[in-house]
Amino acid sequence: QVILAHKDARFINLWSQLYREYRPSMWYYNAGEAPTQTILQHQPGLVHRVRTGFGVHNLADRLYKERWSGWINYYTIHLLSNHKYLQGADISLEEDKYAA
């Protein structure tokens, strides 16, 4: 997830309160499901959602398996560095794939 917000945003305050019931074995619940189910279903106007422009969906094949110039169309990209199972076993991080 990528969150850009004013330091006093109502959503940030509500979201941080949810961590009082932190579930360490459920990483996606804490950051994604809990705020969506608890806050955003009832107050969707608290945020402006950007579904693809932040590159949080799985772009591993494009990022690591080909020379992909489409990365420049994103504001941010999740590199999935701690999600090797999504990258595949044949990933090679060769610099020439990233040269302009």
Salt bridges, closest charged atoms under 4 A:
ASP8 OD2 - LYS7 NZ 3.27
ASP61 OD1 - LYS65 NZ 3.31
ASP90 OD1 - LYS65 NZ 3.58
